[in-house]
Amino acid sequence: MRAKVRKAVFPAAGLGTRFLPATKAQPKEMLPIVDKPIIQYGVEEALQSGIRNIIMVTGRGKSAIEDHFDVSFELENLLETRGKKDLLAIVRGISDMIDISYVRQKEALGLGHAVLRAKELVGNEPFAVVLADDLIEARTPCLRQLLDVYASFDAPVLAVMEVPAEAISSYGAIDAEPVSYNGSNDRVYRIRDLVEKPEAPEAPSNLAIIGRYVLTPEIFASIESTDPGSGGEVQLTDALKHMLRSRPIYALRFEGKRYDAGDKLGFLEATVEFALRRKDLGGPFREYLKKLKL
Ligand code: UTP
């Protein structure tokens, strides 16, 4: 029987240079979308997808992430004394949410390098990778969708989405053929090749890899034999390309909407749309936006 995916690795050791100066002294993962840190949305998605353990890869200056998921004794005590039951439940819920372990990436040497830091904690079992700054709004959590494809094909699966031709040079692109899945022929692809950040004319497709993966433990050996690539960093895409030589890898064009919350414009879009969807804020916020003379 194929192994169940129990663990998710959250690489969160990047420097967040696109969000300076906000990220000079605080992790980008802790920037809030409305009132919740970006990383908590990712943790909730993992939880809702059936993941039981999270391995967070952090680095210098990221201790706010650990504090956020830890018990805050003083705060809980204060809220209890003041009878603020709703807030107390929210704060307690975060530390009770899920089992999280931490491992450090001493230097930001790339996403592949960050994932390799989780090797010992993952062990010899399949696992998910979640880049929390890719915020995904979906009826079925994106990671759950990937896990279902993993269960059907018993092979690594990457989340992809269509992007405009001129945007593909910011992503890893796939060269792939569609395969039938759940009665459809345009959702799941078997990957032939992967290209990191291609220029539009050289791109094999407009299907871009985004921050959700289900991987098998062979990826660690592939990362170990991958030299630093674009930007001098060890790229996960290059390691996947290496793994492709010895086993099939699939891609899922997931259902849902992805926001790049690590980018200023993507962050603003997510903030506005998430606020509009909120029961407590949506109405007055919509009224406010309507009054703006745009
Ligand atoms: P990004 O490409 O968003 O890089 O990383 P970044 O450094 O976080 O941000 P910018 O581009 O400088 O603004 C994608 C994901 O990989 C993690 C990041 O934390 C993010 O979740 N990452 C990246 C690491 O954990 N370590 C690295 O060395 C690089």
Boltz pocket constraint, residues with backbone or C-beta under 6 A from the ligand:
constraints:
  - pocket:
      binder: B
      contacts: [[A, 11], [A, 12], [A, 13], [A, 14], [A, 15], [A, 16], [A, 17], [A, 18], [A, 19], [A, 57], [A, 105], [A, 107], [A, 108], [A, 109], [A, 110], [A, 111], [A, 113], [A, 114], [A, 130], [A, 131], [A, 132], [A, 133], [A, 262]]
      max_distance: 6.0
